[in-house]
Amino acid sequence: MRKAVIEFDLLQNGDKVAVGISGGKDSLVLLSGLVRLKKFIGIDFDIVGITLDPQFEGVMTDYSPVEELCKELGVEYHIQRSNIGKIVFDLRNEKHPCSLCARMRRGALHDMTKALGCNKLALGHHRDDVVETFMMNLFIEGRIGCFAPKSYLSRKDITLIRPLVFAPEKEIKKATAKNDIQIIKSHCPVDGHTKREEFKNWLNENNHADKGFSDRIFGALRRSGIDGWGIKQ
């Protein structure tokens, strides 16, 4: 995380950072990591935890384990309930729901970030997410690109940062176990049955057959310099 913060200039003194917390391992490790990082990195910034509950199948998610973790870490925490689950799966009955759901959730998180007076929103995308997204853009959309480690949203006047982009998913799993972090299972009806899951499995198969397969893709993305991924000189 420190390497990503320094290389991509993710944090500055005086930042108020909203951490998007879904309840999954990535966002909880991100939150815990930022709190620990703050103690020694030499940058003075504040942290606020925010959660958007899509209320899939009309059910409110119990985020009490996240509330407890935030209390332990001394982090202010806010939950906002929404009807995104109902809109996507019931009213719109989307054949491919992930895109609409992601857009609506992003918009709501951006609004929460702004409403709480935060100038940055930290998301828990890790290194495996980077490679998966790059390959999905290539094979599904026919374009070369990926989300950026840092991006400014002029319409909202907030900056998105992704401090975990150098962290492999296996290390995040280890951190979750080592720190006894309790994750919250997603109630999304299509969880585990998405295009991203297909690409994750495909990449895992290729990594098993050809060691370093994903590493080379990640390296190619960095050397290309697109979307803010250029290697710092």
N, C-alpha and C positions, 0 to 999 in steps of 0.2 A: 504494500500500500504506500509506503514512504517513497519508493522508487517512482510509482505512478504520480504521486502528488508533486514530486520535484520535477520529473521529466515533462509533465504536461501542465505544470503551474496551476494545479487544481484549487489550492487554498491560499488565501491571503489574510493578513491581520484584519480583524474587524468583521470577517464573514459571519453570517448567521446561516447555518446549513440545515435544511430540512432533509431528513433521511427517510426515503420512502420505504416503509416496512410492510411487506405482504404477510409476514409470519413464517416465510420459508427460510431455509438455511442461509441463503445468499444475503438477504437483507439484514438478518439478525447478526451474522458475522460482520457485515459492513458496519452496523451500528456499534457493536462491541469493539471492533478494530479502530474506528474513528475516535472513540472515547479513550482508548489506550494510547493511540498515536498522539493525541492532543497533549499528553503528559510530557513528551520528550522531543517533539518535532520542532519546537521553537516558533510556532505560529499560533497566534491568539484568535481562536474562533469559537463560536457557540454552536451547539447541536440541539435540534428539536426533532423528535420522532413523529412521523405522521403515517396514518394508515387509512386507506380507502377500502371500505367493505362493500364489494359488489352485491352482497346478499344473494348469492346463487341459490336458485330454487326457493327464493323468498325467505331464506333462513339467515338470521343474524349470526355472524361468526363470533365465537368466544375468543377474545384477544387477551384474556386475563394473564396468560403466561408472558405476553409481550409487556403488559403493564407492569408486571412484577420485575422483569428484566430492566425496564427503563427506570424503575424505582431504585433498583440496586445500583445502576450506573449513574444515577443522579441526572437523568435526562427528562425534560418536559415531553409529554406524550399526548397526542390528539388523535381521535378516531372520528371519521366521518362516514356515516351510513349512506348508501346510494341505491338506486333502482337499476343499476347497469345490468345486473344478471337478468332481471325481468325484461328489460328492453331488448337485450340481445337475443335471448333464447325463447321468450314467450311472445312479445309483441312483434318483433322483427323476424323471428324464427330463421335466423341467418344460417345459410348452408355452410358458410365458412366464417364462423363467429369470431375467431381470434383477432382479426384485423380491426373490426369495429370495436370490440371490447377493449383492445389495447389503446386505440385512439381516445375513447371515452375516459378510460382510466387515467391516461396521461393528462388530458385536459383538466380533469378534476384535481389531480395531484398538483398541477401547475397553479391552479386557483388557490388551493390550500396553502401552498408555499408562499404565494403572494400575500394572502390574507393574514398569515402569521408574521409578516414582516421579514421573511427570509429572502436573501438574495441568491441563494444557491440551493439546488435540489440534488442530493446524492442518490444514485441508483446502484443496485447490487449486481450489475452485469459483470461476469468474470471472463477469463481468457477463453474458455470453451464456448461461451455465448458469442464471443467475437468471431471465432472460426465458423461456428454454425451459421451466424447471420451472413457472413461474407459468402459462404457457399450457397445459402438459400437465395441471396440476391443474384448470384451468378446463374444458378440453374433454373430458378423459378421465374425471376424477373428479367434475366438476360442483361444484367448490368454489373459493373464492378464497383463495389462500394460497401460501406459498413457504417454503423453508428459511430460517432466520434467519442474519444475519451473526454472531451470537453466541448460544449457547444452553447452559444449564447442565443436565447430566444428573445428577439427584439420586441415582439408583440407583448410579451409578459414582463420584460426586463428582468429575467432571471437566467442563471447559467446552470446547465446540467453538467454534473461531473460524475465520473465512474471510477472511483479509486481502486476497484478490484480487478481492473482489466489485465493485470499481469498475473493474477492468481488462478492456477488451475483448479477446476472443480474438486478434484480429489483432495487438495489441500484445504479447501473450504469444508469438506466433509470431516476431515481430521480435526479442524478447529472447532467444529460443532460438537464433536464427541468429547474432545479434550476439555472444553469449557462447560460441558453438560448443558448445552443450550437446547431448550425445548422448542421444537418447531411445530407449526400449526398446519395440518393437512389441508390442502386446497379442496374446496367443494365444487370446483368447476366441473360441469358435466363432461367436458372433453379432455380433462386433465390426463396426460399420458397417451393421448391419441391424436396428436397434432403433427403437422409437417415438420416442426422443429424436432419433435421426438424421433421422427423417421431419419432426419439428418444426423441427429445425435447418435443413433444406432449405427448408421452407415459409417460415420467417422470413427466410432469405437471399433468396428470391424476392421477398418483400414489401418488403424493404429496398432491393432493386435497383429495384423499380417505384415505390417511395414512400420517398424519403430520410427518415430519422429515424423509421421505423416502430417499430423496437425501442426507440429512445430514449424514445419517448412511452409505451410500455408500462412501461419501467423507471421513468420519472418518475411514472406513475400509481401504481405499487407503492409508491414512496417517499412520495408524498403521502398515500396511504391510511393509512400508519402501522401496518399489520398486521405481525405476526410480527417485531417489532423493527426494522422498516424506516423508522420515522419520521425525518424530517429534524431534525437537532439545531438547537435554537434558539440 
